[in-house]
Amino acid sequence: MKRFTGDQLVIATHNQGKLEEMRHLLGPYGITLTSNADHNLPEPEETETTFVGNARIKAHAAAKATGLPALADDSGITIDALDGAPGVYTADWAETPNGRNFVMAMEKTQQKLDEIDAPHPRNAQFNCVLVLAWPDGHDEVFPGIVEGHLVWPMRGDEGHGYDPIFQPDGYELTFGEMDRWKKNEISHRADAVAKLIAGCFA
């Protein structure tokens, strides 16, 4: 596995929250983190049908454009009873002409499950794949997952996306009810970041 030896890393996102989260996690390693927005990079089109494929598109685009190593993630929820949907299309299920509406997406998901009378527990997984890419084309891949099941009605107004209907295994609270720092300790992204740090930074 290739070690990270530089002092600059591009987080291939325009999401300020993701940038701050990575600054918090990678801060101890003395790395200067910038984002796509800092380099005026456009969002590349995500044309793959897997999390790793889309993360690779974003990471390699940023690394090639900046000449710096770049880290990208792709994430979403997979639901067993829906054959893994929405998966890489998680955000697409929330798209409206006025932006993303995840309440609508969760209602749509519940309706689809009820239509097929999906049995309980309605098992689901949050998935995250991190790709660290170098300008020479090399990359390292780190998958993260948290197992759980879906609940209805929605519970909690913390977090984002599908968090209010996802209850992780071993917990009584949904991600939507959980303190965000607690969620960040057990989340799919935390799993992937721990593997990234162990593999390339520690």
C-alpha positions, 0 to 999 in steps of 0.5 A: 500500500502506498503511504502518503508522504506529502503535506498537501491534500485536496478533498475532492468536494464542494461540501464545506462540512466534509472538508471540516470533518476531514480537517478534524480527522487528519489534523494530527498529521500536519497536512494542509487540506483544501477543497475543490472550491479552493481550486475552482474545480467543477464537479465531475459527472458521476457516471459509474454504477458503484460507489468506488467507481464514482469516488475514483472519478472525483479523486482522479479528476482533482489530482490530475487538475491540481497536481496534488494527491486528492481524496474523494468519497462516495456514499449512500444507503443500500436496502436489502428488500429493494435489491440494494437500491437506492445505492449510488443513486441515494441523492438522486432519489431526493432531487427536486427542481428546487434542490434535494428533499430527503423527507420526500426520498424517505417517504418514497422509500417507505412507500416502495417497501410497503408496496412489496410488503417487505418483511421486518426488520428491513435491513439496510446499510450505509456505505462509504468508499474513500479513494486516495488518488495521486497525480501519477494515476495510482490510488488506494481504496477504503470501503466503510459500512455500518449495518442497521435497519429502517424504522418508520415513522422518521425519528430525530432531526439530527444528521442528514439524508436518510439518518432519521429512518436508519437505526444502526445495529446495537443501538436504540436510537436512529442516526437522526436522534444520535449526537453527531459526535457519537454518530461520527464514531460509528458511521460508515465514513468513520469506518472508511477513514479509520482504514485510510489512516491505518493504511496511508497515514499512521 
